[in-house]
Amino acid sequence: MVRPAHAVTIPFSFTDATGTVTGELVGLANNGFSSATQVIIESAPAALGIPFGLPLDLLSTPPGALTLVDANSFLLTNGVITGGALVFSRNYTDAPPLYPQNWEFCLAVSIDGYCGAPTSAYLKGPGGIVQSDVSLGGSPVTTPLPAALPLFSAGLGALGLLGWRRKRKAVALAA
């Protein structure tokens, strides 16, 4: 999984009478359009009946058929989501009796027609649904550049300088 050089992690939560769902959108670019590389559900009400341990990365686990990815695109400005949506469902009826249910996740920011209200979310399991306005919490966490990247850049610059000096010296000797 490749993340943008300045990837951010955006925490989210939503609550209704059933309970609270918390999680994170991971791997979004700090500015511009990008897709989440991970959607981590950190907590969810037991009443939803999700048969997997939490935290859970919805985009890579658990095993099963990812039946619909309707959207996975967000617009960020200086690390703040200003629009976008992630909508998908998983269907486990292909593998009875292990996971004989369907469940869905939807999160939308400033977009009508996806999850109900323009900035809302829901998580639906075989035992019920949590749906409400979504709170995108706190400051985004910036993923730093790999420590070796500045060192690599300095090395390339030094090699370029050596090559330039060698070429300049050869031209001077030939003249």
C-alpha positions as CSV (number, residue, x, y, z in Angstrom):
1,M,0.0,0.0,0.0
2,V,1.5,3.3,-1.1
3,R,0.6,6.4,0.8
4,P,1.2,10.0,-0.4
5,A,4.4,11.6,0.8
6,H,2.4,13.9,3.2
7,A,-0.4,11.5,4.1
8,V,-2.8,12.4,6.9
9,T,-4.9,10.3,9.2
10,I,-8.4,11.8,10.0
11,P,-10.2,10.6,13.0
12,F,-14.0,10.3,12.8
13,S,-17.0,9.4,15.1
14,F,-20.7,9.2,14.9
15,T,-23.4,8.4,17.5
16,D,-27.0,7.6,17.7
17,A,-29.3,5.7,20.2
18,T,-27.6,2.4,19.3
19,G,-24.1,3.7,20.3
20,T,-21.0,5.3,18.9
21,V,-18.7,4.3,16.1
22,T,-15.1,5.6,16.1
23,G,-12.4,5.2,13.6
24,E,-9.8,6.8,11.2
25,L,-9.4,7.5,7.5
26,V,-5.8,6.8,6.7
27,G,-3.5,7.7,3.8
28,L,-5.2,10.8,2.5
29,A,-3.1,13.5,0.7
30,N,-2.7,16.7,2.8
31,N,-4.0,18.8,-0.2
32,G,-6.1,17.9,-3.2
33,F,-8.1,14.8,-4.1
34,S,-7.1,11.3,-2.8
35,S,-8.5,8.0,-1.7
36,A,-8.2,6.5,1.7
37,T,-5.8,3.6,1.8
38,Q,-7.3,2.3,5.1
39,V,-10.6,2.8,7.0
40,I,-10.0,1.7,10.5
41,I,-13.1,1.1,12.7
42,E,-11.8,1.3,16.3
43,S,-15.0,0.8,18.1
44,A,-18.7,0.0,17.3
45,P,-21.7,-1.2,19.4
46,A,-21.9,-4.9,19.9
47,A,-25.5,-4.7,18.9
48,L,-24.5,-4.3,15.2
49,G,-23.3,-7.9,15.2
50,I,-20.0,-7.4,13.4
51,P,-18.4,-10.8,13.8
52,F,-14.8,-9.6,13.7
53,G,-12.4,-8.1,16.4
54,L,-11.8,-4.4,16.5
55,P,-9.9,-2.4,15.4
56,L,-10.8,-3.5,11.8
57,D,-9.5,-2.2,8.5
58,L,-12.6,-2.2,6.3
59,L,-10.7,-1.9,3.0
60,S,-8.5,-4.9,3.5
61,T,-10.0,-7.2,6.1
62,P,-11.9,-9.4,6.9
63,P,-12.1,-12.1,4.2
64,G,-15.1,-11.9,2.0
65,A,-16.5,-10.4,-1.2
66,L,-16.3,-6.6,-1.5
67,T,-19.5,-6.3,-3.5
68,L,-19.7,-2.5,-4.0
69,V,-17.3,0.4,-3.9
70,D,-19.4,3.4,-4.8
71,A,-16.9,6.1,-3.8
72,N,-13.5,6.5,-2.2
73,S,-12.4,10.1,-2.9
74,F,-11.9,13.0,-0.6
75,L,-10.8,16.6,-1.1
76,L,-8.5,18.0,1.5
77,T,-7.2,21.5,2.0
78,N,-4.3,21.9,4.5
79,G,-5.2,18.6,6.1
80,V,-8.9,19.3,6.5
81,I,-11.6,17.3,4.6
82,T,-13.7,19.8,2.6
83,G,-15.7,17.3,0.6
84,G,-15.8,13.6,-0.5
85,A,-17.3,10.3,0.3
86,L,-16.5,6.6,1.0
87,V,-19.3,4.2,0.4
88,F,-19.0,0.4,0.2
89,S,-20.7,-2.8,1.3
90,R,-19.5,-6.3,2.0
91,N,-21.6,-9.4,1.2
92,Y,-20.6,-12.6,3.1
93,T,-23.5,-14.8,1.8
94,D,-20.9,-16.3,-0.5
95,A,-19.3,-18.2,2.4
96,P,-22.1,-19.6,4.6
97,P,-22.2,-20.5,7.4
98,L,-19.2,-18.4,8.5
99,Y,-20.5,-14.9,7.6
100,P,-24.1,-15.2,6.5
101,Q,-24.8,-11.5,6.5
102,N,-24.3,-8.2,4.6
103,W,-23.0,-5.0,6.1
104,E,-22.3,-1.5,4.9
105,F,-20.3,1.6,5.7
106,C,-20.9,5.1,4.4
107,L,-19.1,8.4,5.3
108,A,-19.8,11.6,3.4
109,V,-18.6,15.2,3.9
110,S,-20.5,18.1,2.2
111,I,-22.2,15.8,-0.3
112,D,-25.9,15.1,-0.6
113,G,-27.3,11.8,-1.6
114,Y,-24.8,9.3,-0.2
115,C,-25.4,8.7,3.5
116,G,-28.5,10.8,4.2
117,A,-27.5,14.3,5.4
118,P,-24.6,16.1,3.6
119,T,-22.1,15.4,6.3
120,S,-23.1,12.1,7.9
121,A,-22.1,8.5,8.3
122,Y,-23.5,5.1,9.0
123,L,-22.3,1.6,9.8
124,K,-24.9,-1.2,9.2
125,G,-24.4,-4.7,10.5
126,P,-26.7,-7.7,10.6
127,G,-27.9,-6.6,14.1
128,G,-28.7,-3.0,13.3
129,I,-27.4,0.4,12.2
130,V,-25.6,3.4,13.7
131,Q,-26.4,6.5,11.6
132,S,-25.9,10.3,12.4
133,D,-24.0,13.4,11.5
134,V,-20.2,12.6,11.5
135,S,-17.6,14.4,13.6
136,L,-14.2,14.7,12.0
137,G,-12.1,15.0,15.1
138,G,-9.1,17.0,16.0
139,S,-6.1,17.9,13.9
140,P,-5.1,15.4,11.3
141,V,-1.9,13.4,12.0
142,T,0.7,13.9,9.3
143,T,2.7,10.9,8.2
144,P,6.3,12.1,7.9
145,L,8.5,11.6,4.9
146,P,10.7,8.6,5.1
147,A,13.9,9.6,7.0
148,A,16.1,8.3,4.1
149,L,14.5,10.6,1.5
150,P,16.4,13.8,2.4
151,L,19.6,11.8,2.7
152,F,19.0,10.3,-0.7
153,S,18.3,13.7,-2.2
154,A,21.6,15.1,-0.8
155,G,23.5,12.1,-2.2
156,L,22.0,12.7,-5.7
157,G,22.9,16.4,-5.5
158,A,26.5,15.6,-4.5
159,L,26.9,13.2,-7.4
160,G,25.5,15.8,-9.8
161,L,27.9,18.4,-8.5
162,L,30.9,15.9,-8.8
163,G,29.8,15.1,-12.4
164,W,29.5,18.8,-13.3
165,R,32.9,19.6,-11.9
166,R,34.5,16.6,-13.7
167,K,32.9,17.7,-17.0
168,R,34.0,21.3,-16.5
169,K,37.6,20.1,-15.7
170,A,37.7,17.9,-18.8
171,V,36.6,20.9,-21.0
172,A,39.2,23.1,-19.5
173,L,42.0,20.5,-20.1
174,A,40.9,20.0,-23.7
175,A,41.1,23.8,-24.4
